[in-house]
Amino acid sequence: MYELSQEDLAKALELSRLTIRKLEEGHNATLDTLLKVINHFDMLGELYAAIDRNISDNNIISLY
């Protein structure tokens, strides 16, 4: 697993520590913020695969 402080992650992503805290707490995040985090942890491939599976299965999950 990753050992990063909120401050370190915020600095790496050019976001505020408050934004990182809210993301960790499950508050709404922008798509831009989510993509920054996913890209930082090198997980874009997993995201694309999950989207592809949902589209292939006609199982589009609502985000709301």
C-alpha positions in Angstrom: 0.0 0.0 0.0 1.0 3.6 -0.3 2.5 5.6 2.6 1.7 9.2 1.8 0.6 12.0 4.0 -2.4 14.1 2.9 0.1 17.0 2.6 2.5 15.1 0.4 -0.3 13.9 -1.9 -1.8 17.3 -2.1 1.5 18.8 -3.0 2.2 16.1 -5.7 -1.2 16.7 -7.3 -1.2 20.5 -6.8 -4.4 20.3 -4.7 -5.2 21.5 -1.2 -4.9 19.2 1.8 -8.6 20.0 2.4 -9.4 18.5 -1.0 -7.5 15.3 -0.2 -9.2 15.1 3.2 -12.7 15.5 1.7 -11.9 12.9 -0.9 -10.8 10.5 1.8 -14.0 11.2 3.7 -16.1 10.3 0.7 -17.3 13.8 -0.2 -18.0 14.7 -3.8 -15.0 15.2 -5.9 -14.6 16.6 -9.4 -13.7 14.3 -12.3 -10.5 16.3 -12.7 -9.5 15.6 -9.1 -10.4 11.9 -9.3 -8.4 11.5 -12.5 -5.4 13.3 -10.9 -5.5 10.8 -8.0 -6.0 7.7 -10.3 -3.2 8.8 -12.6 -0.9 9.5 -9.7 -1.3 6.0 -8.4 -0.9 4.6 -12.0 -4.4 3.1 -12.0 -5.8 4.5 -15.2 -5.7 1.0 -16.8 -7.9 -0.4 -14.0 -10.4 2.5 -14.5 -10.6 1.9 -18.2 -11.1 -1.8 -17.7 -13.9 -1.2 -15.1 -15.6 1.2 -17.5 -15.3 -1.2 -20.4 -16.7 -4.1 -18.3 -19.7 -2.0 -17.3 -20.4 -0.9 -20.9 -20.0 -4.5 -22.2 -22.4 -5.8 -19.6 -24.8 -3.0 -20.3 -24.5 -2.4 -16.5 -24.0 1.3 -16.4 -23.8 2.3 -12.7 -25.2 5.6 -11.8 -22.8 7.9 -9.9 -25.7 9.5 -8.1 
